[in-house]
Amino acid sequence: MPDSFSPTEWITTKEAAELTGYTDARFRQLAGKGIIVAKKRGRDWFLDKRSVLEWAESMKRLGKQKHSPYRE
């Protein structure tokens, strides 16, 4: 079965950090927990750019609520 990995649709954690202002460590954490769509290639994470932007936008919409342990 061929691998459907297309590098044009994926970005590195460093690129995601530069794009959104969050740290690359945060994106590794999100990828590991399955919160954003990601694939691990060797030691590196590749993140679906759309998933990264959607997550960053949702954090922006939440504002201060993003820190609340009681949010849904």
N, C-alpha and C positions, 0 to 999 in steps of 0.2 A: 504494500500500500504506500503510495508516494506521500511524502510530507507536504502539507499545505502551507508551510511557512513562507511568507512573502515579506522580505525585509522592508518594502516600501510602506507597509501598513503598520509596522512596529517601530517603536523607539526605545532607546536605552533608558535606564533609570536616571542617568545624568541628563539626557535630553529632556526627560519629563520634568526634572527639577528646574532646569533652566526655563522651561516653558511655563511653569506654574508658580514658581517661587517656593515650593516645598522642597525638602531635602531628598537626595537620592536614597538615603536610608529609609525614609518614610515610604517611598515607593517600593522598596524591597520588602518592607513589612506588609504593605497592602497586597503585593503580589503573592507573598507567602501565605497570607490568610485567605486568598481568593476573592478579595474585595474588588479588585480590578482584573480584567482579563490579561493574562500574562503567560509567557512560555519561558522556561529556563533552558538555556543552551550552554552546556558546560557549566561554568561558574557565573555566567551573566544572565540577567533577566531581560527579556524583551517584552515591552508593554504595548498593548493595543492603544494607539493614539486616541481613538474615539473614547475608549473607556477612561483614559486618563483625564481627558477634557471634561467628560461628563461628571466624573468624581470631583474634580476641582470646582466645577460650576455648582455642584450640590453643596460643597463646603462654603462657597461664597454666599449662596442663598441662605444657608443656616446662620451665618454670622456668628454671634457669640453662643448661640445654641449648640454649635458643633462641639463645645466642650462639656455639655450637659450629659451626665450618665443616664438621664431619664428620657432623652429624646427617642423617638421611634424611627 
